[in-house]
């Protein structure tokens, strides 16, 4: 019988055992579309953050009104030591 040195070893062994027993489920077309939109959203968010002189906080894909959009959150530095301003922008994906 195998002995484990710590709880993390037990957890790691359990994760590996679980991963080996779960069957692979092929991605559906809707999953592929979601992943592409997510990758595009990050790039779009980076461009908006650079244009605004801020830092990208979040870029998430969403569906609004039946269209794929990116919800971009940018933190724009404030003046005089104030907290950064949070700007949320919704733009078409792609």
Secondary structure, DSSP 4 states (H G I P E B T S, - for coil): ----SSHHHHHHHHHHHHHHHSPP-PPPHHHHHHHHHHHHHHHHHHHHHHHHTEEEEEEEEEEETTEEEEEEEEEEPPSTTPPPEEEEEEEE--
